[in-house]
Amino acid sequence: MMSKLHDLLDSPCIGVCSTLFDEICKGCHRTAFEVSNWVFFSEEEKALVWERIKREGYSM
C-alpha cells in the first residue's frame, strides 16, 4: 500500500527483522520503537523516519 504523503511504500520493512536482538533492525534500519509503533505513527512521523533512513543510505 502506498502512503498518501509521499511516493514511498507505507513501511520500509523488507522482511528481515532483527529487532528481537538488535536496537536497530538490520533489514529496515528502524529502531525497535519505530518498528513496534509504526502502525500508530502519523504520516509526518513516518516521513521523518523515511528521511533518516534515506539520509543514512539504508532505504531499499
For each residue, the residues with C-beta under 8 A, 3 or more apart:
1: 9 10
2: 7 8 9 10
3: 6 7 8 9 10 43 46
4: 43
5: 43 44 46 47
6: 3 47 50
7: 2 3
8: 2 3 12 50 59
9: 1 2 3 12
10: 1 2 3 46
11: 28 38
12: 8 9 28 29 30 49 50 53 59 60
13: 17 27 28 35
14: 27 28 60
15: 27
16: 25 26 27 28
17: 13 20 25 27 28 35
18: 21 22 25 26 27
19: 22 23 25 30 32 35 36
20: 17
21: 18
22: 18 19 25 26 32
23: 19 31 32
24: 29 30 31 32
25: 16 17 18 19 22 28 29 30 31 32 35
26: 16 18 22 29
27: 13 14 15 16 17 18
28: 11 12 13 14 16 17 25 35 53 58 60
29: 12 24 25 26 53 56 58
30: 12 19 24 25 34 35 38 49 53
31: 23 24 25 34 35
32: 19 22 23 24 25 35 36
33: 36 37
34: 30 31 37 38 41 49
35: 13 17 19 25 28 30 31 32 38
36: 19 32 33
37: 33 34 40 41
38: 11 30 34 35 41 46
39:
40: 37
41: 34 37 38 45 46 49
42: 45 46
43: 3 4 5 46 47
44: 5 47 48
45: 41 42 48 49
46: 3 5 10 38 41 42 43 49 50
47: 5 6 43 44 50 51
48: 44 45 51 52
49: 12 30 34 41 45 46 52 53
50: 6 8 12 46 47 53 54 59
51: 47 48 54 55
52: 48 49 55 56
53: 12 28 29 30 49 50 56 58 59
54: 50 51 57 58 59
55: 51 52
56: 29 52 53
57: 54
58: 28 29 53 54
59: 8 12 50 53 54
60: 12 14 28
